[in-house]
Amino acid sequence: MSYHIGSNNSVAIPIYLRHNISYREGSGGRFDVTIGPKQSMGKTIENVELEVPFPKAVLSVTMIANLGKQSFDPVTKILTWDVGKIDPTRLPNIKGTITLQTGVPVPESNPTINVKFAISTFAISGLKVNRLDIYGEKYKPFKGVKYVTKAGKFQFRT
């Protein structure tokens, strides 16, 4: 199999992330993240999942999400938020408080946010199938192609 993607075809990221993560000396901090569709050509962005690895200085987090389910593992310090589908009329938001360990300095940097998502029947790269030749088979294959855009490890640096 061979293929070619033109150099003038830039890949646009189909989602955006608005974030506000802040730490205060001695007490904790605040966390507020909203995710939304950017350029999905009218396609639904689904299977959206965010993973936030917090620094070791974080003792616990208390979060409330308007969509999906969230969980925080106090051992690995990872917040997982399973959003599901993104509805452009009601953007998913998660916010809450961060509790730091006493006597530990405030973390120097904010965590990276890892995002996974999928867009069915859409190839964001612009890759298209023009022809498929099958030799040695007696049946006639179905004429059609199923495109899917998936994000494996996609990071937002906050």
C-alpha positions as CSV (number, residue, x, y, z in Angstrom):
1,M,0.0,0.0,0.0
2,S,1.2,3.5,-0.8
3,Y,-0.2,6.9,-0.2
4,H,0.7,10.6,-0.3
5,I,-0.6,13.5,1.7
6,G,0.2,16.9,0.2
7,S,2.4,19.3,2.1
8,N,-0.2,22.1,1.8
9,N,-2.7,20.0,3.7
10,S,-2.2,21.1,7.3
11,V,-4.0,19.1,10.0
12,A,-6.2,21.3,12.2
13,I,-6.9,20.1,15.7
14,P,-10.7,19.5,16.0
15,I,-11.1,20.4,19.7
16,Y,-10.1,23.3,22.0
17,L,-9.5,23.4,25.7
18,R,-10.0,26.4,28.0
19,H,-8.3,25.9,31.3
20,N,-7.6,27.8,34.5
21,I,-5.4,25.9,37.0
22,S,-3.9,27.8,39.9
23,Y,-2.2,27.0,43.2
24,R,-2.1,29.1,46.3
25,E,0.6,29.0,48.9
26,G,-0.4,27.0,52.0
27,S,-3.9,26.0,51.1
28,G,-4.5,24.5,47.6
29,G,-5.8,25.7,44.4
30,R,-8.5,25.8,41.8
31,F,-9.1,23.8,38.6
32,D,-11.5,24.7,35.8
33,V,-11.4,23.1,32.3
34,T,-13.9,23.4,29.4
35,I,-13.6,21.4,26.2
36,G,-15.4,22.1,23.0
37,P,-15.4,21.3,19.2
38,K,-13.3,23.5,16.9
39,Q,-13.5,22.3,13.4
40,S,-15.2,19.0,13.1
41,M,-17.1,19.7,9.8
42,G,-20.4,19.1,11.6
43,K,-19.3,15.7,12.8
44,T,-19.8,14.6,16.4
45,I,-16.7,14.3,18.6
46,E,-17.2,11.2,20.7
47,N,-15.3,8.9,23.2
48,V,-13.7,12.0,24.7
49,E,-11.6,11.3,27.7
50,L,-9.3,13.6,29.7
51,E,-6.5,12.5,32.0
52,V,-4.7,14.9,34.3
53,P,-1.6,13.7,36.2
54,F,-1.3,16.0,39.2
55,P,2.1,16.6,41.0
56,K,3.0,14.6,44.1
57,A,2.3,17.6,46.3
58,V,-1.5,17.2,45.6
59,L,-3.3,15.4,48.4
60,S,-6.8,15.3,46.9
61,V,-9.1,17.0,44.4
62,T,-12.8,17.6,44.6
63,M,-14.3,18.0,41.2
64,I,-17.8,18.5,39.8
65,A,-18.4,17.9,36.1
66,N,-21.6,19.0,34.2
67,L,-21.2,16.0,31.8
68,G,-19.7,12.6,32.1
69,K,-18.0,10.8,35.0
70,Q,-14.8,11.8,36.8
71,S,-12.6,10.0,39.3
72,F,-9.4,10.8,41.1
73,D,-6.9,8.1,42.1
74,P,-5.1,9.4,45.3
75,V,-2.2,6.9,44.8
76,T,-1.2,7.8,41.2
77,K,-2.6,11.4,41.6
78,I,-4.4,11.1,38.2
79,L,-7.8,12.7,37.5
80,T,-9.8,10.9,34.8
81,W,-12.8,12.5,33.2
82,D,-14.8,10.4,30.7
83,V,-16.9,13.0,28.8
84,G,-18.4,10.9,26.1
85,K,-19.9,12.9,23.2
86,I,-19.4,16.7,23.0
87,D,-22.6,18.6,22.4
88,P,-21.7,22.1,20.9
89,T,-24.8,23.6,22.6
90,R,-23.7,22.4,26.1
91,L,-20.0,22.3,26.5
92,P,-18.5,19.9,29.0
93,N,-16.9,21.6,32.0
94,I,-15.2,20.3,35.1
95,K,-14.2,22.5,38.0
96,G,-13.3,22.1,41.7
97,T,-10.6,22.5,44.3
98,I,-7.1,21.1,44.8
99,T,-5.9,20.3,48.3
100,L,-2.1,20.3,48.7
101,Q,-0.1,18.6,51.4
102,T,0.8,20.8,54.4
103,G,4.4,22.1,54.5
104,V,5.0,21.3,50.8
105,P,5.9,24.1,48.4
106,V,3.4,25.0,45.7
107,P,4.1,23.1,42.4
108,E,6.2,25.1,39.9
109,S,4.2,24.1,36.9
110,N,0.7,23.1,35.9
111,P,-0.1,19.6,34.8
112,T,-0.4,18.5,31.2
113,I,-3.8,17.4,30.1
114,N,-4.0,14.2,28.0
115,V,-7.0,14.0,25.7
116,K,-8.4,11.1,23.7
117,F,-11.2,11.4,21.2
118,A,-12.7,9.9,18.0
119,I,-14.7,11.3,15.1
120,S,-16.5,8.7,13.0
121,T,-16.8,8.9,9.2
122,F,-14.2,11.7,9.0
123,A,-10.5,11.7,8.1
124,I,-9.0,14.8,9.5
125,S,-5.8,14.2,7.6
126,G,-7.6,14.5,4.3
127,L,-6.5,10.9,3.4
128,K,-9.0,9.4,0.9
129,V,-9.2,6.0,-0.8
130,N,-9.6,6.3,-4.6
131,R,-9.4,2.6,-5.6
132,L,-9.1,-0.8,-4.0
133,D,-8.0,-3.8,-6.1
134,I,-8.6,-7.3,-4.7
135,Y,-7.1,-10.3,-6.6
136,G,-7.8,-14.0,-6.1
137,E,-11.2,-13.6,-4.4
138,K,-14.5,-14.7,-6.1
139,Y,-16.8,-12.4,-4.2
140,K,-17.4,-8.8,-5.0
141,P,-16.5,-6.5,-2.0
142,F,-18.8,-3.8,-0.7
143,K,-18.0,-0.5,-2.3
144,G,-17.4,1.9,0.6
145,V,-14.9,3.2,3.0
146,K,-15.3,3.9,6.7
147,Y,-13.2,6.8,8.0
148,V,-12.4,7.4,11.7
149,T,-10.3,10.0,13.3
150,K,-8.7,9.0,16.6
151,A,-6.4,10.7,19.0
152,G,-4.0,8.4,20.7
153,K,-1.9,10.6,23.0
154,F,-2.8,14.2,22.5
155,Q,-1.5,16.7,25.1
156,F,-2.5,20.2,26.1
157,R,0.2,21.9,28.0
158,T,-1.3,24.2,30.6
